[in-house]
């Protein structure tokens, strides 16, 4: 039986994404093209692979068995193709990265332009989100996460700054009206602008100085979704709505321009920077290998300069 590999890939994409539209967003085919490919595959095999409703698409029992066997097999095919790709002087293909919005804003701008200039045949696709997802099941080659959210059995390579800080800030207009906090506990009487993860969790605000750790859950007039609406929180702080607690690097331009005033800087907590992580496997896709090597080169240069 001659089955087109692209039809098999279409089936895998739709089954993993749980729908034709979501699979189309992650790939390079239209929903109608994916639907036709799956229908063609089902006709050739003589069995229904997907149950389709107006709200969802899910594999049938036969589809589940095929999916379980196809994943590893097609991964081997891709690895074989990457052996050929690695023999080229420059790699070719697509690199898909799943990253938090903070990394897309604060880490990758200093890396990607130079990488893309060095590897003109590689296309990089960035999926920026702050929800905790299985980046590989979603079709990505690698992810960027902080160490407390790294998945087990993964290779992790430092990327970007090795140390970062959370900063506290407000506009001078707000502080002139409400006073400047002298200790983190003073924030309990201030209007605090907070962020909520898509999971619903709201992180506490943590501060540390000379061994004293203070953890607060302040309240305020505005809660924004972390990542997607963080800039709204920053603009609200600039407008004088309240106090914001965020990555120092995110707020630095506002400090430099005078739009926001840093507060309680000796208390700002430090934490380790993000990591590029990917599965441990013998053969790595050539675009990912190029990116990993590029990041390691930057890390070596940064270590030498220090």
C-alpha positions in Angstrom: 0.0 0.0 0.0 1.5 3.3 -1.1 0.6 5.9 1.6 1.8 9.5 1.2 4.0 10.5 4.2 2.5 14.0 4.1 -1.0 12.5 4.7 0.4 10.6 7.7 2.0 13.8 9.0 -1.4 15.6 8.5 -3.1 12.9 10.6 -0.6 13.2 13.4 -0.8 17.0 13.4 -4.6 17.0 13.6 -4.8 14.2 16.2 -2.2 16.0 18.5 -3.7 19.4 18.1 -7.3 18.2 18.6 -8.6 20.0 15.6 -8.0 21.0 12.0 -7.8 24.7 12.7 -5.3 24.4 15.5 -3.2 22.0 13.5 -3.2 24.5 10.6 -2.0 27.3 12.8 1.0 25.2 13.9 1.9 24.0 10.4 1.9 25.1 6.8 -1.4 23.6 5.5 -4.9 25.0 5.5 -7.6 23.3 7.5 -9.3 22.2 4.3 -6.0 20.8 3.1 -5.5 18.8 6.3 -9.1 17.6 6.1 -8.6 16.3 2.6 -5.3 14.6 3.5 -6.9 12.8 6.5 -9.9 11.8 4.4 -7.6 10.5 1.7 -5.6 8.4 4.3 -8.8 7.0 5.7 -10.0 6.0 2.3 -6.7 4.2 1.5 -6.7 2.4 4.9 -10.4 1.6 4.8 -11.0 2.7 8.4 -12.0 5.9 10.2 -9.1 7.4 12.1 -10.7 10.5 13.6 -14.1 11.2 15.2 -15.2 14.6 14.1 -17.8 16.8 15.8 -18.6 20.5 15.5 -16.6 21.1 18.8 -13.7 18.6 18.7 -11.7 16.1 16.8 -10.4 13.0 18.5 -8.7 9.8 17.3 -10.8 6.6 17.1 -9.4 3.4 18.6 -7.8 2.6 15.3 -6.5 6.1 15.1 -4.9 5.9 18.6 -3.1 2.7 17.7 -1.8 4.2 14.5 -0.7 7.3 16.3 1.2 5.3 18.9 3.1 3.5 16.2 3.6 6.4 13.8 5.2 8.9 16.2 8.5 7.0 16.8 8.6 5.7 13.2 8.3 9.2 11.6 10.8 10.6 14.2 13.3 8.0 12.8 12.5 9.2 9.3 13.1 12.8 10.3 16.4 11.8 12.0 17.5 10.1 8.8 16.7 13.2 6.8 18.6 15.3 9.3 21.7 13.2 8.8 21.7 14.4 5.2 20.9 17.9 6.3 23.8 17.9 8.7 26.1 17.1 5.8 25.3 20.5 4.3 27.5 23.4 5.0 24.5 25.3 6.3 21.4 23.7 7.8 18.0 24.2 6.2 14.5 23.8 7.7 12.2 25.2 10.4 13.0 25.6 14.1 9.9 25.9 16.3 10.5 27.3 19.8 7.9 27.5 22.6 8.9 30.4 25.0 7.4 32.5 27.7 6.4 36.0 26.6 9.2 37.4 28.9 11.8 35.5 26.9 10.4 36.6 23.6 10.6 40.2 24.8 13.8 40.2 26.9 16.0 37.3 25.7 15.5 36.4 22.1 15.9 39.9 20.6 19.6 39.9 21.5 20.0 36.4 19.9 17.7 35.7 17.0 18.7 38.4 14.5 22.4 37.4 14.6 21.4 33.7 14.4 19.1 34.2 11.4 21.9 36.2 9.6 24.3 33.3 10.2 21.8 30.7 9.0 19.8 32.2 6.2 18.2 28.8 5.2 16.7 28.3 8.7 13.2 29.7 9.5 12.4 30.2 13.2 8.9 30.1 14.4 8.2 31.4 17.9 5.2 30.3 19.9 5.0 32.7 23.0 2.8 31.6 25.9 3.1 31.4 29.6 0.9 28.4 30.2 2.7 25.2 31.2 2.4 23.0 28.1 4.1 19.9 26.6 6.1 21.8 24.0 7.0 18.7 22.1 3.5 17.3 21.9 2.5 20.7 20.5 5.0 20.2 17.7 7.9 22.4 18.9 11.5 21.4 18.7 12.6 23.1 21.9 11.4 25.4 24.7 12.7 28.1 26.9 11.8 27.9 30.6 13.1 28.8 34.0 14.6 26.0 36.1 11.6 25.5 38.4 9.5 24.7 35.4 11.9 22.5 33.4 10.6 19.1 32.5 12.6 16.0 33.6 14.8 14.0 31.3 15.6 17.1 29.2 18.9 18.7 28.2 19.0 22.3 29.4 21.4 24.9 28.1 21.6 28.4 29.6 20.3 31.1 27.3 20.4 34.9 27.9 21.3 36.5 31.2 22.4 34.1 33.9 20.9 36.2 36.6 17.8 38.4 36.7 15.9 40.4 39.2 12.3 41.3 39.9 11.9 45.0 40.3 9.3 47.2 42.1 8.1 50.5 40.6 5.5 53.1 40.4 5.0 56.5 38.8 6.2 59.6 40.7 2.7 61.0 40.5 1.3 58.0 42.3 4.0 58.1 45.0 3.5 61.8 45.6 -0.1 61.0 46.3 0.3 57.9 48.4 3.8 58.0 49.8 6.9 55.9 49.1 7.1 52.5 50.8 10.1 52.1 53.1 9.6 48.3 53.7 7.9 45.6 51.6 5.1 45.3 54.2 4.2 48.9 53.5 2.9 47.6 50.1 -0.1 46.0 51.9 -1.6 49.6 52.1 -0.8 50.4 48.5 -2.7 49.8 45.2 -0.7 46.9 43.7 -1.0 45.8 40.0 -0.8 42.0 39.8 -0.4 39.3 37.2 -2.3 36.1 36.9 -1.1 33.0 35.0 -3.5 31.3 32.5 -3.8 28.5 35.1 -5.4 31.0 37.4 -2.5 31.2 39.8 -1.3 34.6 41.1 2.2 34.6 42.3 3.2 36.2 45.7 5.5 39.1 45.7 8.8 38.1 47.2 11.6 40.3 48.6 14.9 39.6 50.3 17.5 41.6 52.1 20.3 40.6 54.4 18.8 37.1 54.9 15.3 38.5 55.6 12.7 37.1 53.3 9.3 38.8 52.9 6.5 37.2 50.9 3.3 39.2 50.3 0.0 38.8 48.6 -1.0 42.5 48.2 -4.2 43.7 46.6 -5.1 46.3 44.1 -7.4 47.6 41.4 -6.0 45.6 38.4 -5.1 42.0 37.7 -3.7 41.2 34.2 -2.9 37.9 32.5 0.8 37.4 32.7 2.4 37.7 29.2 -0.5 38.6 27.0 -1.6 41.6 29.1 1.6 42.5 31.1 2.1 45.6 29.0 -1.3 46.9 30.1 -0.2 46.5 33.7 3.0 48.5 33.0 1.0 51.3 31.2 -1.4 51.4 34.2 1.6 51.9 36.5 2.9 54.7 34.2 -0.5 56.3 34.4 -0.4 56.4 38.2 -2.8 53.6 38.9 -0.5 51.7 41.3 2.7 49.8 42.1 4.0 47.0 39.7 6.4 44.1 40.4 8.0 42.8 37.2 11.3 41.7 35.6 13.8 44.5 36.0 14.8 44.3 32.3 11.1 44.8 31.3 10.9 48.0 33.5 14.4 49.3 32.7 13.4 51.5 29.8 10.7 53.1 32.0 13.3 53.8 34.7 15.7 55.3 32.1 12.9 57.6 30.8 11.7 58.6 34.2 8.2 57.3 33.6 8.5 54.9 36.5 10.5 55.3 39.8 12.3 52.2 41.2 11.3 51.3 44.8 13.0 49.3 47.5 15.8 48.3 45.2 17.9 46.7 48.0 15.1 44.2 48.4 14.8 43.1 44.8 15.1 39.3 44.6 17.6 37.7 42.3 16.9 34.4 40.4 18.7 32.3 37.8 18.1 33.1 34.1 16.3 30.9 31.6 17.3 27.7 29.9 16.8 26.4 26.4 15.7 22.8 26.8 15.1 19.9 24.4 14.8 16.1 24.4 17.8 13.9 24.9 18.2 12.0 21.7 21.0 10.7 19.5 20.0 12.6 16.4 18.9 16.3 16.7 17.2 18.2 13.9 19.8 20.3 12.1 18.2 23.7 12.7 18.0 22.9 16.4 21.6 21.7 16.5 22.7 24.9 14.9 20.7 27.0 17.4 22.1 25.1 20.4 25.6 25.5 19.1 25.1 29.2 18.5 23.7 29.7 22.0 26.6 27.8 23.5 29.1 30.0 21.6 27.4 33.1 23.0 27.6 31.6 26.5 31.3 30.9 26.0 31.9 34.4 24.8 30.1 35.9 27.8 32.1 33.7 30.2 35.3 34.8 28.6 34.4 38.5 28.8 33.8 38.1 32.6 
